[in-house]
Amino acid sequence: MAVRTVPNLPARDLAATSAFYGGFGFVETFRDDGWMILRRGSLVLEFFPFPDLDPATSSFLCSVRVADLDALWADVAASDVPLAARGIPRLTPIARRSWGQRAAYLIDLDGTQLNLIEDASG
């Protein structure tokens, strides 16, 4: 049996979140008033409404491990997410991190940090 884990992330506005992630290749596979599922290839993110979330104080995060980090990063950068060290939303450059892997960070509209990590296992 295949096993997988899917992050459940907050969204102040499901439509705005869909448009943000849609800018770099995610498509909605499900949405109602209480849940949304976005997919980009085999990568799936699920979102729940959190209208009172303060992006500046959000502590939500998840790690996304991908075989082609450069392609995902390039698609995010091409969608006009600012390449910056501060601000919401933002994208950081890919760099070799202290633990030895290449990674970048994406902060979405709601202040959620996605650790974009190159998956060297495959």
N, CA, C and O atoms as a GROMACS GRO file, in nm:
protein
  488
    1MET      N    1   0.083  -0.118   0.000
    1MET     CA    2   0.000   0.000   0.000
    1MET      C    3   0.088   0.124   0.000
    1MET      O    4   0.182   0.135   0.079
    2ALA      N    5   0.057   0.217  -0.089
    2ALA     CA    6   0.130   0.344  -0.094
    2ALA      C    7   0.087   0.432   0.023
    2ALA      O    8  -0.031   0.437   0.058
    3VAL      N    9   0.182   0.501   0.080
    3VAL     CA   10   0.156   0.592   0.190
    3VAL      C   11   0.206   0.729   0.150
    3VAL      O   12   0.314   0.742   0.092
    4ARG      N   13   0.129   0.832   0.181
    4ARG     CA   14   0.175   0.968   0.154
    4ARG      C   15   0.119   1.061   0.260
    4ARG      O   16   0.017   1.032   0.322
    5THR      N   17   0.186   1.170   0.278
    5THR     CA   18   0.144   1.272   0.371
    5THR      C   19   0.122   1.400   0.292
    5THR      O   20   0.202   1.433   0.204
    6VAL      N   21   0.014   1.471   0.322
    6VAL     CA   22  -0.017   1.594   0.251
    6VAL      C   23  -0.030   1.707   0.353
    6VAL      O   24  -0.107   1.695   0.448
    7PRO      N   25   0.044   1.817   0.334
    7PRO     CA   26   0.032   1.930   0.426
    7PRO      C   27  -0.107   1.992   0.421
    7PRO      O   28  -0.167   2.004   0.314
    8ASN      N   29  -0.158   2.031   0.536
    8ASN     CA   30  -0.283   2.106   0.549
    8ASN      C   31  -0.244   2.245   0.596
    8ASN      O   32  -0.195   2.262   0.707
    9LEU      N   33  -0.267   2.343   0.511
    9LEU     CA   34  -0.217   2.479   0.533
    9LEU      C   35  -0.333   2.579   0.542
    9LEU      O   36  -0.440   2.555   0.485
   10PRO      N   37  -0.312   2.691   0.612
   10PRO     CA   38  -0.418   2.790   0.627
   10PRO      C   39  -0.426   2.884   0.507
   10PRO      O   40  -0.327   2.909   0.438
   11ALA      N   41  -0.547   2.934   0.484
   11ALA     CA   42  -0.568   3.035   0.378
   11ALA      C   43  -0.673   3.134   0.427
   11ALA      O   44  -0.783   3.096   0.467
   12ARG      N   45  -0.637   3.261   0.424
   12ARG     CA   46  -0.736   3.363   0.460
   12ARG      C   47  -0.846   3.370   0.356
   12ARG      O   48  -0.961   3.399   0.388
   13ASP      N   49  -0.811   3.343   0.230
   13ASP     CA   50  -0.906   3.351   0.118
   13ASP      C   51  -0.869   3.240   0.020
   13ASP      O   52  -0.764   3.246  -0.044
   14LEU      N   53  -0.954   3.139   0.009
   14LEU     CA   54  -0.921   3.024  -0.077
   14LEU      C   55  -0.901   3.065  -0.222
   14LEU      O   56  -0.813   3.012  -0.289
   15ALA      N   57  -0.981   3.159  -0.273
   15ALA     CA   58  -0.966   3.202  -0.412
   15ALA      C   59  -0.832   3.271  -0.435
   15ALA      O   60  -0.765   3.247  -0.536
   16ALA      N   61  -0.791   3.357  -0.342
   16ALA     CA   62  -0.663   3.426  -0.356
   16ALA      C   63  -0.547   3.326  -0.347
   16ALA      O   64  -0.449   3.338  -0.420
   17THR      N   65  -0.560   3.229  -0.258
   17THR     CA   66  -0.456   3.127  -0.244
   17THR      C   67  -0.446   3.043  -0.372
   17THR      O   68  -0.337   3.011  -0.417
   18SER      N   69  -0.561   3.008  -0.429
   18SER     CA   70  -0.562   2.932  -0.554
   18SER      C   71  -0.494   3.010  -0.666
   18SER      O   72  -0.416   2.954  -0.743
   19ALA      N   73  -0.523   3.138  -0.675
   19ALA     CA   74  -0.462   3.222  -0.779
   19ALA      C   75  -0.311   3.234  -0.758
   19ALA      O   76  -0.235   3.228  -0.855
   20PHE      N   77  -0.268   3.251  -0.633
   20PHE     CA   78  -0.125   3.263  -0.602
   20PHE      C   79  -0.050   3.136  -0.645
   20PHE      O   80   0.047   3.145  -0.720
   21TYR      N   81  -0.095   3.021  -0.599
   21TYR     CA   82  -0.029   2.896  -0.633
   21TYR      C   83  -0.050   2.859  -0.780
   21TYR      O   84   0.035   2.794  -0.841
   22GLY      N   85  -0.162   2.899  -0.836
   22GLY     CA   86  -0.187   2.876  -0.978
   22GLY      C   87  -0.086   2.947  -1.066
   22GLY      O   88  -0.059   2.904  -1.178
   23GLY      N   89  -0.032   3.057  -1.016
   23GLY     CA   90   0.069   3.132  -1.091
   23GLY      C   91   0.194   3.053  -1.121
   23GLY      O   92   0.269   3.088  -1.212
   24PHE      N   93   0.218   2.945  -1.045
   24PHE     CA   94   0.335   2.861  -1.074
   24PHE      C   95   0.298   2.714  -1.086
   24PHE      O   96   0.373   2.625  -1.044
   25GLY      N   97   0.180   2.691  -1.144
   25GLY     CA   98   0.149   2.557  -1.192
   25GLY      C   99   0.057   2.469  -1.110
   25GLY      O  100   0.030   2.356  -1.151
   26PHE      N  101   0.008   2.516  -0.997
   26PHE     CA  102  -0.086   2.435  -0.921
   26PHE      C  103  -0.226   2.454  -0.977
   26PHE      O  104  -0.264   2.564  -1.017
   27VAL      N  105  -0.303   2.346  -0.980
   27VAL     CA  106  -0.442   2.353  -1.026
   27VAL      C  107  -0.532   2.299  -0.915
   27VAL      O  108  -0.493   2.210  -0.839
   28GLU      N  109  -0.651   2.355  -0.907
   28GLU     CA  110  -0.748   2.308  -0.809
   28GLU      C  111  -0.801   2.172  -0.853
   28GLU      O  112  -0.840   2.154  -0.969
   29THR      N  113  -0.802   2.078  -0.760
   29THR     CA  114  -0.869   1.951  -0.786
   29THR      C  115  -0.993   1.936  -0.701
   29THR      O  116  -1.076   1.848  -0.725
   30PHE      N  117  -1.007   2.024  -0.600
   30PHE     CA  118  -1.127   2.024  -0.516
   30PHE      C  119  -1.135   2.157  -0.444
   30PHE      O  120  -1.034   2.210  -0.398
   31ARG      N  121  -1.257   2.211  -0.434
   31ARG     CA  122  -1.280   2.326  -0.345
   31ARG      C  123  -1.426   2.334  -0.308
   31ARG      O  124  -1.515   2.322  -0.393
   32ASP      N  125  -1.450   2.354  -0.179
   32ASP     CA  126  -1.582   2.392  -0.130
   32ASP      C  127  -1.558   2.502  -0.027
   32ASP      O  128  -1.448   2.556  -0.021
   33ASP      N  129  -1.656   2.535   0.053
   33ASP     CA  130  -1.640   2.644   0.150
   33ASP      C  131  -1.541   2.613   0.261
   33ASP      O  132  -1.491   2.704   0.326
   34GLY      N  133  -1.513   2.485   0.284
   34GLY     CA  134  -1.431   2.448   0.398
   34GLY      C  135  -1.299   2.380   0.366
   34GLY      O  136  -1.226   2.342   0.457
   35TRP      N  137  -1.268   2.364   0.237
   35TRP     CA  138  -1.144   2.291   0.203
   35TRP      C  139  -1.107   2.315   0.058
   35TRP      O  140  -1.194   2.338  -0.026
   36MET      N  141  -0.977   2.310   0.030
   36MET     CA  142  -0.929   2.321  -0.109
   36MET      C  143  -0.807   2.232  -0.125
   36MET      O  144  -0.721   2.225  -0.037
   37ILE      N  145  -0.801   2.165  -0.239
   37ILE     CA  146  -0.686   2.081  -0.273
   37ILE      C  147  -0.625   2.134  -0.403
   37ILE      O  148  -0.694   2.152  -0.503
   38LEU      N  149  -0.494   2.158  -0.398
   38LEU     CA  150  -0.419   2.203  -0.516
   38LEU      C  151  -0.316   2.097  -0.550
   38LEU      O  152  -0.258   2.033  -0.462
   39ARG      N  153  -0.293   2.080  -0.680
   39ARG     CA  154  -0.197   1.979  -0.728
   39ARG      C  155  -0.108   2.038  -0.836
   39ARG      O  156  -0.153   2.113  -0.923
   40ARG      N  157   0.018   2.001  -0.829
   40ARG     CA  158   0.115   2.029  -0.934
   40ARG      C  159   0.190   1.898  -0.955
   40ARG      O  160   0.278   1.864  -0.877
   41GLY      N  161   0.154   1.825  -1.060
   41GLY     CA  162   0.211   1.692  -1.079
   41GLY      C  163   0.176   1.604  -0.961
   41GLY      O  164   0.059   1.589  -0.927
   42SER      N  165   0.277   1.545  -0.898
   42SER     CA  166   0.252   1.460  -0.781
   42SER      C  167   0.252   1.537  -0.650
   42SER      O  168   0.227   1.479  -0.544
   43LEU      N  169   0.280   1.666  -0.656
   43LEU     CA  170   0.282   1.750  -0.535
   43LEU      C  171   0.142   1.800  -0.504
   43LEU      O  172   0.077   1.862  -0.589
   44VAL      N  173   0.094   1.772  -0.382
   44VAL     CA  174  -0.041   1.810  -0.340
   44VAL      C  175  -0.032   1.893  -0.213
   44VAL      O  176   0.041   1.859  -0.120
   45LEU      N  177  -0.107   2.003  -0.211
   45LEU     CA  178  -0.121   2.088  -0.093
   45LEU      C  179  -0.270   2.104  -0.065
   45LEU      O  180  -0.349   2.124  -0.157
   46GLU      N  181  -0.308   2.095   0.062
   46GLU     CA  182  -0.448   2.112   0.099
   46GLU      C  183  -0.458   2.234   0.191
   46GLU      O  184  -0.370   2.259   0.273
   47PHE      N  185  -0.568   2.309   0.175
   47PHE     CA  186  -0.585   2.434   0.248
   47PHE      C  187  -0.720   2.438   0.319
   47PHE      O  188  -0.820   2.389   0.267
   48PHE      N  189  -0.720   2.496   0.437
   48PHE     CA  190  -0.841   2.518   0.514
   48PHE      C  191  -0.859   2.668   0.538
   48PHE      O  192  -0.760   2.740   0.547
   49PRO      N  193  -0.982   2.715   0.548
   49PRO     CA  194  -1.005   2.857   0.572
   49PRO      C  195  -0.958   2.900   0.711
   49PRO      O  196  -0.983   2.833   0.811
   50PHE      N  197  -0.888   3.013   0.713
   50PHE     CA  198  -0.842   3.073   0.838
   50PHE      C  199  -0.846   3.224   0.816
   50PHE      O  200  -0.742   3.288   0.807
   51PRO      N  201  -0.968   3.281   0.809
   51PRO     CA  202  -0.983   3.422   0.770
   51PRO      C  203  -0.917   3.522   0.864
   51PRO      O  204  -0.885   3.633   0.822
   52ASP      N  205  -0.897   3.486   0.990
   52ASP     CA  206  -0.839   3.580   1.086
   52ASP      C  207  -0.688   3.565   1.102
   52ASP      O  208  -0.629   3.628   1.190
   53LEU      N  209  -0.626   3.484   1.022
   53LEU     CA  210  -0.482   3.462   1.031
   53LEU      C  211  -0.407   3.592   1.004
   53LEU      O  212  -0.438   3.665   0.910
   54ASP      N  213  -0.308   3.621   1.087
   54ASP     CA  214  -0.220   3.736   1.066
   54ASP      C  215  -0.092   3.683   1.000
   54ASP      O  216  -0.013   3.616   1.067
   55PRO      N  217  -0.070   3.712   0.871
   55PRO     CA  218   0.048   3.659   0.801
   55PRO      C  219   0.180   3.697   0.869
   55PRO      O  220   0.277   3.621   0.863
   56ALA      N  221   0.185   3.812   0.933
   56ALA     CA  222   0.309   3.858   0.996
   56ALA      C  223   0.347   3.776   1.119
   56ALA      O  224   0.463   3.774   1.159
   57THR      N  225   0.250   3.708   1.179
   57THR     CA  226   0.280   3.628   1.298
   57THR      C  227   0.256   3.479   1.277
   57THR      O  228   0.264   3.400   1.371
   58SER      N  229   0.228   3.440   1.154
   58SER     CA  230   0.202   3.298   1.125
   58SER      C  231   0.324   3.213   1.156
   58SER      O  232   0.438   3.253   1.128
   59SER      N  233   0.301   3.097   1.214
   59SER     CA  234   0.410   3.002   1.239
   59SER      C  235   0.387   2.873   1.160
   59SER      O  236   0.450   2.771   1.188
   60PHE      N  237   0.298   2.876   1.061
   60PHE     CA  238   0.272   2.758   0.978
   60PHE      C  239   0.389   2.738   0.882
   60PHE      O  240   0.444   2.833   0.828
   61LEU      N  241   0.425   2.610   0.862
   61LEU     CA  242   0.529   2.578   0.764
   61LEU      C  243   0.519   2.432   0.725
   61LEU      O  244   0.459   2.351   0.796
   62CYS      N  245   0.579   2.400   0.612
   62CYS     CA  246   0.592   2.260   0.570
   62CYS      C  247   0.714   2.250   0.480
   62CYS      O  248   0.761   2.349   0.425
   63SER      N  249   0.763   2.128   0.467
   63SER     CA  250   0.874   2.101   0.376
   63SER      C  251   0.822   2.032   0.253
   63SER      O  252   0.742   1.938   0.261
   64VAL      N  253   0.868   2.077   0.138
   64VAL     CA  254   0.829   2.020   0.009
   64VAL      C  255   0.958   1.971  -0.056
   64VAL      O  256   1.044   2.051  -0.094
   65ARG      N  257   0.970   1.840  -0.068
   65ARG     CA  258   1.091   1.781  -0.127
   65ARG      C  259   1.061   1.743  -0.272
   65ARG      O  260   0.969   1.666  -0.300
   66VAL      N  261   1.140   1.798  -0.362
   66VAL     CA  262   1.117   1.777  -0.505
   66VAL      C  263   1.246   1.733  -0.574
   66VAL      O  264   1.355   1.772  -0.534
   67ALA      N  265   1.230   1.652  -0.678
   67ALA     CA  266   1.346   1.605  -0.754
   67ALA      C  267   1.409   1.718  -0.834
   67ALA      O  268   1.531   1.724  -0.847
   68ASP      N  269   1.326   1.809  -0.887
   68ASP     CA  270   1.378   1.918  -0.970
   68ASP      C  271   1.350   2.052  -0.903
   68ASP      O  272   1.258   2.125  -0.941
   69LEU      N  273   1.430   2.084  -0.803
   69LEU     CA  274   1.415   2.210  -0.730
   69LEU      C  275   1.431   2.329  -0.823
   69LEU      O  276   1.359   2.428  -0.810
   70ASP      N  277   1.524   2.321  -0.915
   70ASP     CA  278   1.549   2.434  -1.005
   70ASP      C  279   1.425   2.468  -1.088
   70ASP      O  280   1.396   2.585  -1.110
   71ALA      N  281   1.353   2.368  -1.136
   71ALA     CA  282   1.234   2.392  -1.217
   71ALA      C  283   1.123   2.456  -1.134
   71ALA      O  284   1.060   2.551  -1.178
   72LEU      N  285   1.098   2.403  -1.013
   72LEU     CA  286   0.995   2.461  -0.927
   72LEU      C  287   1.032   2.604  -0.892
   72LEU      O  288   0.948   2.694  -0.901
   73TRP      N  289   1.156   2.627  -0.852
   73TRP     CA  290   1.201   2.761  -0.815
   73TRP      C  291   1.183   2.858  -0.932
   73TRP      O  292   1.134   2.969  -0.914
   74ALA      N  293   1.223   2.816  -1.051
   74ALA     CA  294   1.211   2.902  -1.169
   74ALA      C  295   1.065   2.937  -1.197
   74ALA      O  296   1.035   3.051  -1.234
   75ASP      N  297   0.975   2.842  -1.181
   75ASP     CA  298   0.833   2.869  -1.204
   75ASP      C  299   0.777   2.966  -1.101
   75ASP      O  300   0.698   3.054  -1.134
   76VAL      N  301   0.819   2.952  -0.975
   76VAL     CA  302   0.774   3.047  -0.872
   76VAL      C  303   0.829   3.185  -0.903
   76VAL      O  304   0.755   3.284  -0.898
   77ALA      N  305   0.958   3.194  -0.934
   77ALA     CA  306   1.020   3.323  -0.965
   77ALA      C  307   0.955   3.390  -1.085
   77ALA      O  308   0.938   3.512  -1.087
   78ALA      N  309   0.918   3.311  -1.186
   78ALA     CA  310   0.855   3.366  -1.307
   78ALA      C  311   0.714   3.417  -1.280
   78ALA      O  312   0.659   3.492  -1.361
   79SER      N  313   0.655   3.378  -1.168
   79SER     CA  314   0.519   3.422  -1.136
   79SER      C  315   0.518   3.555  -1.062
   79SER      O  316   0.413   3.598  -1.012
   80ASP      N  317   0.632   3.620  -1.055
   80ASP     CA  318   0.646   3.752  -0.993
   80ASP      C  319   0.638   3.752  -0.841
   80ASP      O  320   0.610   3.856  -0.781
   81VAL      N  321   0.661   3.637  -0.778
   81VAL     CA  322   0.678   3.637  -0.633
   81VAL      C  323   0.812   3.707  -0.608
   81VAL      O  324   0.913   3.668  -0.665
   82PRO      N  325   0.814   3.810  -0.523
   82PRO     CA  326   0.938   3.885  -0.502
   82PRO      C  327   1.052   3.799  -0.448
   82PRO      O  328   1.032   3.720  -0.355
   83LEU      N  329   1.170   3.815  -0.505
   83LEU     CA  330   1.290   3.751  -0.456
   83LEU      C  331   1.346   3.846  -0.350
   83LEU      O  332   1.402   3.950  -0.382
   84ALA      N  333   1.328   3.808  -0.222
   84ALA     CA  334   1.360   3.901  -0.114
   84ALA      C  335   1.389   3.827   0.015
   84ALA      O  336   1.354   3.710   0.031
   85ALA      N  337   1.453   3.898   0.108
   85ALA     CA  338   1.481   3.843   0.240
   85ALA      C  339   1.369   3.875   0.338
   85ALA      O  340   1.359   3.812   0.443
   86ARG      N  341   1.284   3.972   0.305
   86ARG     CA  342   1.174   4.013   0.392
   86ARG      C  343   1.051   4.038   0.306
   86ARG      O  344   1.059   4.058   0.185
   87GLY      N  345   0.937   4.037   0.372
   87GLY     CA  346   0.812   4.066   0.304
   87GLY      C  347   0.728   3.942   0.282
   87GLY      O  348   0.777   3.829   0.289
   88ILE      N  349   0.601   3.966   0.257
   88ILE     CA  350   0.505   3.858   0.234
   88ILE      C  351   0.424   3.896   0.111
   88ILE      O  352   0.363   4.003   0.110
   89PRO      N  353   0.421   3.814   0.009
   89PRO     CA  354   0.495   3.688  -0.011
   89PRO      C  355   0.639   3.715  -0.052
   89PRO      O  356   0.676   3.829  -0.081
   90ARG      N  357   0.719   3.610  -0.053
   90ARG     CA  358   0.859   3.623  -0.098
   90ARG      C  359   0.916   3.485  -0.128
   90ARG      O  360   0.864   3.382  -0.086
   91LEU      N  361   1.026   3.487  -0.204
   91LEU     CA  362   1.101   3.368  -0.241
   91LEU      C  363   1.247   3.397  -0.214
   91LEU      O  364   1.295   3.507  -0.242
   92THR      N  365   1.319   3.300  -0.158
   92THR     CA  366   1.462   3.318  -0.136
   92THR      C  367   1.539   3.242  -0.244
   92THR      O  368   1.485   3.150  -0.306
   93PRO      N  369   1.664   3.279  -0.266
   93PRO     CA  370   1.746   3.204  -0.362
   93PRO      C  371   1.771   3.060  -0.314
   93PRO      O  372   1.766   3.031  -0.195
   94ILE      N  373   1.798   2.975  -0.409
   94ILE     CA  374   1.841   2.839  -0.376
   94ILE      C  375   1.984   2.847  -0.325
   94ILE      O  376   2.068   2.917  -0.383
   95ALA      N  377   2.011   2.777  -0.217
   95ALA     CA  378   2.147   2.773  -0.162
   95ALA      C  379   2.168   2.638  -0.095
   95ALA      O  380   2.073   2.570  -0.056
   96ARG      N  381   2.294   2.600  -0.082
   96ARG     CA  382   2.326   2.479  -0.006
   96ARG      C  383   2.315   2.517   0.142
   96ARG      O  384   2.384   2.608   0.188
   97ARG      N  385   2.229   2.450   0.213
   97ARG     CA  386   2.201   2.484   0.352
   97ARG      C  387   2.295   2.410   0.448
   97ARG      O  388   2.367   2.320   0.407
   98SER      N  389   2.293   2.450   0.572
   98SER     CA  390   2.387   2.396   0.671
   98SER      C  391   2.378   2.244   0.687
   98SER      O  392   2.474   2.181   0.729
   99TRP      N  393   2.263   2.186   0.653
   99TRP     CA  394   2.247   2.041   0.666
   99TRP      C  395   2.294   1.968   0.540
   99TRP      O  396   2.286   1.845   0.533
  100GLY      N  397   2.343   2.042   0.438
  100GLY     CA  398   2.406   1.981   0.321
  100GLY      C  399   2.321   1.975   0.195
  100GLY      O  400   2.374   1.944   0.088
  101GLN      N  401   2.191   2.003   0.204
  101GLN     CA  402   2.106   1.998   0.085
  101GLN      C  403   2.079   2.138   0.031
  101GLN      O  404   2.089   2.238   0.102
  102ARG      N  405   2.044   2.141  -0.098
  102ARG     CA  406   2.003   2.266  -0.162
  102ARG      C  407   1.856   2.292  -0.127
  102ARG      O  408   1.773   2.202  -0.132
  103ALA      N  409   1.828   2.417  -0.093
  103ALA     CA  410   1.691   2.452  -0.057
  103ALA      C  411   1.667   2.601  -0.079
  103ALA      O  412   1.761   2.681  -0.084
  104ALA      N  413   1.540   2.636  -0.091
  104ALA     CA  414   1.495   2.775  -0.096
  104ALA      C  415   1.371   2.783  -0.008
  104ALA      O  416   1.317   2.680   0.033
  105TYR      N  417   1.328   2.903   0.021
  105TYR     CA  418   1.209   2.922   0.104
  105TYR      C  419   1.109   3.008   0.029
  105TYR      O  420   1.143   3.111  -0.029
  106LEU      N  421   0.984   2.963   0.031
  106LEU     CA  422   0.873   3.038  -0.026
  106LEU      C  423   0.781   3.074   0.090
  106LEU      O  424   0.736   2.987   0.164
  107ILE      N  425   0.754   3.202   0.104
  107ILE     CA  426   0.655   3.249   0.201
  107ILE      C  427   0.533   3.290   0.120
  107ILE      O  428   0.542   3.376   0.032
  108ASP      N  429   0.419   3.227   0.148
  108ASP     CA  430   0.301   3.254   0.066
  108ASP      C  431   0.223   3.376   0.117
  108ASP      O  432   0.267   3.443   0.210
  109LEU      N  433   0.109   3.403   0.057
  109LEU     CA  434   0.028   3.520   0.091
  109LEU      C  435  -0.013   3.524   0.237
  109LEU      O  436  -0.037   3.632   0.292
  110ASP      N  437  -0.021   3.409   0.300
  110ASP     CA  438  -0.069   3.400   0.438
  110ASP      C  439   0.043   3.384   0.539
  110ASP      O  440   0.018   3.358   0.657
  111GLY      N  441   0.167   3.401   0.494
  111GLY     CA  442   0.281   3.391   0.584
  111GLY      C  443   0.328   3.249   0.610
  111GLY      O  444   0.417   3.228   0.693
  112THR      N  445   0.272   3.151   0.540
  112THR     CA  446   0.316   3.013   0.555
  112THR      C  447   0.449   2.994   0.483
  112THR      O  448   0.465   3.036   0.368
  113GLN      N  449   0.544   2.933   0.550
  113GLN     CA  450   0.675   2.906   0.490
  113GLN      C  451   0.677   2.766   0.433
  113GLN      O  452   0.651   2.668   0.503
  114LEU      N  453   0.708   2.757   0.304
  114LEU     CA  454   0.730   2.629   0.239
  114LEU      C  455   0.880   2.613   0.218
  114LEU      O  456   0.941   2.691   0.145
  115ASN      N  457   0.938   2.512   0.282
  115ASN     CA  458   1.079   2.482   0.263
  115ASN      C  459   1.088   2.400   0.136
  115ASN      O  460   1.047   2.284   0.134
  116LEU      N  461   1.142   2.458   0.031
  116LEU     CA  462   1.155   2.389  -0.099
  116LEU      C  463   1.291   2.322  -0.100
  116LEU      O  464   1.394   2.390  -0.109
  117ILE      N  465   1.293   2.190  -0.089
  117ILE     CA  466   1.416   2.115  -0.068
  117ILE      C  467   1.440   2.018  -0.183
  117ILE      O  468   1.350   1.946  -0.225
  118GLU      N  469   1.563   2.018  -0.233
  118GLU     CA  470   1.598   1.923  -0.338
  118GLU      C  471   1.605   1.783  -0.277
  118GLU      O  472   1.679   1.759  -0.182
  119ASP      N  473   1.528   1.692  -0.333
  119ASP     CA  474   1.524   1.555  -0.286
  119ASP      C  475   1.629   1.475  -0.360
  119ASP      O  476   1.610   1.437  -0.476
  120ALA      N  477   1.738   1.449  -0.294
  120ALA     CA  478   1.850   1.377  -0.357
  120ALA      C  479   1.838   1.227  -0.340
  120ALA      O  480   1.930   1.153  -0.376
  121SER      N  481   1.726   1.179  -0.285
  121SER     CA  482   1.714   1.036  -0.256
  121SER      C  483   1.678   0.954  -0.379
  121SER      O  484   1.698   0.832  -0.381
  122GLY      N  485   1.625   1.021  -0.481
  122GLY     CA  486   1.572   0.944  -0.591
  122GLY      C  487   1.658   0.931  -0.708
  122GLY      O  488   1.620   0.867  -0.805
   0.00000   0.00000   0.00000
